[in-house]
Amino acid sequence: MRFFGSAAFMGSGILRLVEVDGHGIPRELALHDFEIDPLTYEELNAARANQPITLSLAIRGAKMHPSSVNINLDPGRYTSSITIESKLTCAAYGLIEGGWMVPGIYSHKKCTYLLDRCAFKDVIALARKRNESLQQCDFLGWLADPGAKINFIPVVLEGNSRKRPTAFDLPLHAYEVEEKLKKALPLAELRPNAEHAALAASNLLDDPAFSIDNDRKFLSDVRHFLLNAIPHNRRQTVISEVCQIADSHNVRRLSFTCLAVISAILSNPRDNPARKLLKVNELNTDGGLHNALSDLRSLKILAMMISFLPHERLMFCTSDKNLAKFWVALNPRNMRMKNGRATWDISYGEEWFPGIDKTLFR
């Protein structure tokens, strides 16, 4: 079945496709209870934050909703590819297992949105400057829907001063973020509250598994490799040295930090999300190191949360396109617990890790 009309997401997770024939008779196919495959790197690269976005959605296992009109289909589940030319912009990119999705579309089933500082600022800015409802201007505005669950711990964890938040900073910042979100998104469900968000952020900062102290030393020691392009005939030698430096600082070779450095060295500097998110020219400052490592830590938190909570639908919203592109390029997937530890698979795409010796990661 092919439709040549309009498509829109309605309330309660329903995708409605509308077509009108030459006699003005409409037919409407309403789909629900489906899964959507993540969007691709190419679609992310083409997306522009201030322009309407066209979505190519791969729908799996959809049921026809009883509200369909003039549709004659056998009962069952359906799979389809649907192109939606939306009038909405996409200020933030939602990172999920296996790729990304625009935030609002992921709301077709209950989910929890995690915000970073960039996405938080965009939500507040949208609420301040728009006269119409947030849902009518940007997909990030769908977080204003009743019952949208928002976790703002990553905002608190990152702080707002380009350095590690102090024990005094955390509760003040948490309450400030909570109050601004309540004002911008009064119908959303903020979980946890400010008090618990500050406590969780404090625990994460003190947890060795999420500490960025070793990563900070590692980045400082490998920064000179990132300042200028490494000749092709020396790259494998340099990558081996980078891995040895990571070992010396107890930084896992498969950590997001180490992978970002390796990709920054190996891939094309003209379109290199790893290099851009590291902001190489700022790594000689404490603030630059803190910002880069806070972003990479957020990816680790997301991956570990998905591994620990496989039945939760989690999405991490960021307006940092290079951070989003790095996640999608790695394609973290198959997140699971193994021997009491969170683990996942990644891709060593030739575009991002050309000529990489995979034995370095065994």
Secondary structure, 3 states (H helix, E strand, C coil): CCCCCEEEECHHHCEEEEEECCCCCEEEEEEECCEECCECHHHHHHCCCCCCCEEEEEEEEEEECCCCECCCCCCCEEEEEEEEECCCECCCEEEECCEEECCHHHHHCCCEEEECHHHHHHHHHHHHHCCCCHHHCEHHHHHHCCCCEEECHHHHHHCCCCCCCCCCHHHHHHHHHHHHHHHHCCCCEECCCHHHHHHHHHHHHHCHHHCCHHHHHHHHHHHHHHCCCCCHHHHHHHHHHHHHHHHHCCCCCCCHHHHHHHHHHHCCHHHCHHHHHHCHHHCCCHHHHHHHHHHHHHHHHHHHHHHHCCCCCEEEEECCHHHHHHHHHHCCEEEEEECCEEEEECCCCCCCCCCCCHHHHC
